[in-house]
Amino acid sequence: MSHINVTIENNLARLVLSNPPQNRLTQEFFHELSDAIFLIAGSGARAALLSAEGPDFSYGGDIVPWPTLTPKQLRAAFEWRLATVNQWEQLPVPTVAAVQGLCFGGGLELAVRSDIIFAGTSARFGHPEQSLGIVTMLGGIQRIAARVGRAFALEWALTSEQVPAQTMLERGVVNRVVPDESLLEEAGTFARNLADGPTRAHLAHKALLRIWTAGGLAAADAAMLDLALPLFETEDVKLALPAAVEAFKAGRPRPRFKFEGR
């Protein structure tokens, strides 16, 4: 049984969790996720949208096999799963997640690896790991901390509370909260606009933020020109920059472009 569906159309890849009602992240899921990310990375898609079938985004990992695994087997399993979800975080295109209903555990840890998160009004987020006496095994607490700071990330992980979408918006974990009935449409429109944008510039911004997260402002500043100056040689900038200068000199509004992503 397939756990993921992938389609690619008009430069936009859509990756859909397709094992409702709980969309549990099983061993098979991670194999399919790795294959799907490899497919998207080589497809020419210039943005990717993550969503899920059913009323809930994901209840998280499939815990049923865990008690039967030895410590060495558990370590190997989680090292591989961590590396797999990190591939989504490191995709060389902008990524958008559309989240509805319950988004727990590993499902949350996958969602927060997206660049932009749209949440339906029904969405509720949580780390259930504390109820099992374990931690967020796919790096959830540190990624929440990177978005909103240590205090909220730690409180949330310690309590395993279900946090509503509006609170997540106010704290800065998600970018937008929209009605459930328009979630896929609005997230899809946003993702399609990214797919028509200056892809190379989007990737430079992603790289700068990764460097900033790891090394702070000084590290990001040191890397900035190495990432930024090659953009001036791209076809997108050679199209847009002269036209913008010409419009400025003529007193006209700057024209909008459908970039080619190169």
C-alpha positions as semicolon CSV with decimal commas, in nm:
position;residue;x (nm);y (nm);z (nm)
1;M;0,000;0,000;0,000
2;S;0,135;0,340;-0,097
3;H;0,188;0,594;0,180
4;I;0,281;0,889;-0,046
5;N;0,158;1,025;-0,377
6;V;0,377;1,256;-0,586
7;T;0,274;1,462;-0,887
8;I;0,473;1,725;-1,075
9;E;0,303;1,980;-1,298
10;N;0,393;2,331;-1,414
11;N;0,716;2,338;-1,212
12;L;0,530;2,249;-0,889
13;A;0,576;1,918;-0,710
14;R;0,298;1,796;-0,481
15;L;0,383;1,539;-0,215
16;V;0,075;1,401;-0,040
17;L;0,069;1,177;0,268
18;S;-0,185;0,917;0,160
19;N;-0,235;0,675;0,448
20;P;-0,538;0,822;0,628
21;P;-0,696;0,850;0,873
22;Q;-0,380;0,882;1,085
23;N;-0,110;0,908;0,817
24;R;0,135;0,727;1,044
25;L;0,503;0,746;0,950
26;T;0,589;0,380;0,906
27;Q;0,913;0,223;0,787
28;E;0,757;0,200;0,441
29;F;0,668;0,568;0,459
30;F;1,030;0,670;0,505
31;H;1,140;0,457;0,211
32;E;0,874;0,621;-0,005
33;L;0,963;0,967;0,127
34;S;1,328;0,922;0,034
35;D;1,231;0,808;-0,317
36;A;0,985;1,095;-0,353
37;I;1,237;1,359;-0,252
38;F;1,493;1,213;-0,493
39;L;1,231;1,229;-0,769
40;I;1,141;1,591;-0,690
41;A;1,504;1,701;-0,669
42;G;1,575;1,567;-1,018
43;S;1,246;1,667;-1,179
44;G;1,306;2,033;-1,257
45;A;1,029;2,134;-1,014
46;R;1,091;2,481;-0,872
47;A;0,874;2,452;-0,560
48;A;0,714;2,171;-0,360
49;L;0,388;2,148;-0,166
50;L;0,345;1,899;0,120
51;S;-0,007;1,802;0,225
52;A;-0,205;1,507;0,356
53;E;-0,524;1,320;0,280
54;G;-0,796;1,287;0,539
55;P;-0,905;1,501;0,832
56;D;-0,563;1,493;1,003
57;F;-0,215;1,571;0,873
58;S;-0,037;1,301;1,075
59;Y;-0,045;1,138;1,418
60;G;0,332;1,086;1,395
61;G;0,550;0,778;1,395
62;D;0,438;0,417;1,392
63;I;0,542;0,315;1,745
64;V;0,426;-0,047;1,725
65;P;0,764;-0,200;1,622
66;W;0,976;0,007;1,862
67;P;0,958;-0,219;2,172
68;T;1,085;-0,514;1,965
69;L;1,402;-0,337;1,848
70;T;1,741;-0,354;2,017
71;P;1,918;-0,028;2,108
72;K;2,146;-0,068;1,805
73;Q;1,848;-0,126;1,578
74;L;1,668;0,176;1,722
75;R;1,972;0,396;1,667
76;A;2,013;0,279;1,308
77;A;1,642;0,328;1,237
78;F;1,629;0,680;1,377
79;E;1,958;0,786;1,217
80;W;1,819;0,685;0,879
81;R;1,482;0,850;0,942
82;L;1,648;1,170;1,059
83;A;1,862;1,179;0,747
84;T;1,554;1,119;0,533
85;V;1,343;1,403;0,673
86;N;1,649;1,627;0,655
87;Q;1,641;1,570;0,279
88;W;1,306;1,751;0,271
89;E;1,454;2,039;0,468
90;Q;1,748;2,058;0,229
91;L;1,555;2,032;-0,098
92;P;1,700;2,285;-0,344
93;V;1,358;2,448;-0,397
94;P;1,117;2,639;-0,170
95;T;0,881;2,408;0,020
96;V;0,533;2,477;0,155
97;A;0,332;2,261;0,397
98;A;-0,048;2,264;0,422
99;V;-0,154;2,124;0,761
100;Q;-0,504;2,036;0,882
101;G;-0,631;1,857;1,189
102;L;-0,384;1,682;1,418
103;C;-0,014;1,728;1,342
104;F;0,183;1,535;1,604
105;G;0,525;1,384;1,662
106;G;0,707;1,292;1,344
107;G;0,436;1,454;1,135
108;L;0,510;1,786;1,304
109;E;0,883;1,727;1,269
110;L;0,835;1,682;0,894
111;A;0,606;1,985;0,862
112;V;0,846;2,224;1,039
113;R;1,117;2,129;0,792
114;S;0,913;2,311;0,529
115;D;1,009;2,670;0,450
116;I;0,650;2,798;0,479
117;I;0,360;2,647;0,676
118;F;-0,008;2,713;0,604
119;A;-0,238;2,582;0,877
120;G;-0,610;2,523;0,856
121;T;-0,817;2,658;1,142
122;S;-0,869;2,299;1,262
123;A;-0,496;2,231;1,294
124;R;-0,353;2,133;1,633
125;F;0,015;2,070;1,687
126;G;0,193;1,872;1,955
127;H;0,488;1,667;2,077
128;P;0,338;1,348;2,227
129;E;0,681;1,204;2,298
130;Q;0,673;1,305;2,665
131;S;0,375;1,076;2,717
132;L;0,609;0,790;2,618
133;G;0,902;0,913;2,825
134;I;1,115;0,992;2,516
135;V;1,220;1,306;2,330
136;T;1,142;1,442;1,985
137;M;1,339;1,182;1,790
138;L;1,354;1,369;1,456
139;G;1,478;1,702;1,585
140;G;1,146;1,867;1,655
141;I;1,228;2,062;1,969
142;Q;1,539;2,228;1,825
143;R;1,358;2,325;1,507
144;I;1,073;2,481;1,700
145;A;1,334;2,665;1,908
146;A;1,499;2,790;1,588
147;R;1,164;2,938;1,483
148;V;1,034;3,080;1,811
149;G;1,305;3,058;2,077
150;R;1,397;2,829;2,365
151;A;1,127;2,918;2,617
152;F;0,821;2,824;2,413
153;A;0,992;2,524;2,254
154;L;1,083;2,377;2,593
155;E;0,745;2,445;2,755
156;W;0,568;2,282;2,465
157;A;0,792;1,974;2,463
158;L;0,765;1,931;2,840
159;T;0,386;1,944;2,846
160;S;0,292;1,766;2,522
161;E;-0,002;2,004;2,498
162;Q;-0,206;2,036;2,180
163;V;-0,139;2,385;2,048
164;P;-0,405;2,539;1,819
165;A;-0,319;2,692;1,484
166;Q;-0,383;3,050;1,596
167;T;-0,135;3,018;1,883
168;M;0,120;2,874;1,644
169;L;0,068;3,175;1,419
170;E;0,107;3,419;1,707
171;R;0,426;3,244;1,822
172;G;0,570;3,237;1,471
173;V;0,578;2,863;1,404
174;V;0,332;2,877;1,114
175;N;0,309;3,152;0,855
176;R;-0,065;3,169;0,788
177;V;-0,390;3,032;0,926
178;V;-0,670;2,994;0,671
179;P;-1,011;2,824;0,664
180;D;-0,987;2,448;0,624
181;E;-1,199;2,457;0,310
182;S;-0,952;2,687;0,132
183;L;-0,628;2,546;0,281
184;L;-0,509;2,352;-0,023
185;E;-0,614;2,624;-0,264
186;E;-0,435;2,902;-0,077
187;A;-0,123;2,699;-0,004
188;G;-0,120;2,576;-0,364
189;T;-0,147;2,929;-0,503
190;F;0,139;3,042;-0,281
191;A;0,353;2,745;-0,388
192;R;0,277;2,803;-0,758
193;N;0,389;3,164;-0,724
194;L;0,716;3,043;-0,575
195;A;0,753;2,798;-0,863
196;D;0,730;3,089;-1,106
197;G;0,980;3,298;-0,909
198;P;1,358;3,348;-0,917
199;T;1,454;2,998;-0,804
200;R;1,825;3,067;-0,770
201;A;1,756;3,362;-0,540
202;H;1,518;3,149;-0,333
203;L;1,792;2,890;-0,288
204;A;2,043;3,155;-0,182
205;H;1,801;3,277;0,085
206;K;1,751;2,921;0,211
207;A;2,127;2,870;0,226
208;L;2,183;3,197;0,412
209;L;1,926;3,105;0,675
210;R;2,079;2,759;0,722
211;I;2,419;2,923;0,775
212;W;2,267;3,178;1,014
213;T;2,097;2,903;1,214
214;A;2,424;2,714;1,253
215;G;2,669;3,002;1,291
216;G;2,486;3,328;1,352
217;L;2,497;3,665;1,180
218;A;2,872;3,678;1,130
219;A;2,876;3,344;0,949
220;A;2,582;3,443;0,726
221;D;2,743;3,779;0,644
222;A;3,070;3,607;0,556
223;A;2,891;3,375;0,313
224;M;2,648;3,628;0,168
225;L;2,847;3,768;-0,124
226;D;2,966;3,425;-0,234
227;L;2,601;3,324;-0,260
228;A;2,463;3,654;-0,388
229;L;2,703;3,775;-0,656
230;P;2,664;3,472;-0,888
231;L;2,295;3,564;-0,912
232;F;2,388;3,866;-1,126
233;E;2,498;3,621;-1,396
234;T;2,165;3,435;-1,405
235;E;1,918;3,474;-1,689
236;D;1,652;3,588;-1,443
237;V;1,857;3,885;-1,322
238;K;1,974;3,971;-1,672
239;L;1,607;3,992;-1,768
240;A;1,471;4,173;-1,463
241;L;1,742;4,415;-1,356
242;P;1,781;4,614;-1,683
243;A;1,404;4,632;-1,723
244;A;1,367;4,761;-1,368
245;V;1,633;5,028;-1,429
246;E;1,464;5,133;-1,752
247;A;1,126;5,157;-1,578
248;F;1,279;5,364;-1,298
249;K;1,435;5,608;-1,541
250;A;1,108;5,642;-1,731
251;G;0,901;5,688;-1,414
252;R;0,701;5,372;-1,479
253;P;0,611;5,096;-1,232
254;R;0,856;4,810;-1,221
255;P;0,735;4,531;-1,452
256;R;0,652;4,187;-1,319
257;F;0,823;3,885;-1,464
258;K;0,760;3,516;-1,490
259;F;1,110;3,400;-1,412
260;E;1,271;3,098;-1,573
261;G;1,454;2,984;-1,262
262;R;1,798;3,002;-1,415
